[in-house]
């Protein structure tokens, strides 16, 4: 075997390893399918009557004797 033949085999082997690693890396992992952004959910707002029910009255804030 000559040096040129040996270098050619090493180059071919390195190229095959590179192709295999590229295929493995491109296969990836995780969720398959199309990528998407999740829809934002609107936070519920309280109506004025619900806010009044949730806030304590001034009478409740005064200390009892």
Residue pairs with C-beta under 8 A, 6 or more apart in sequence:
46 54
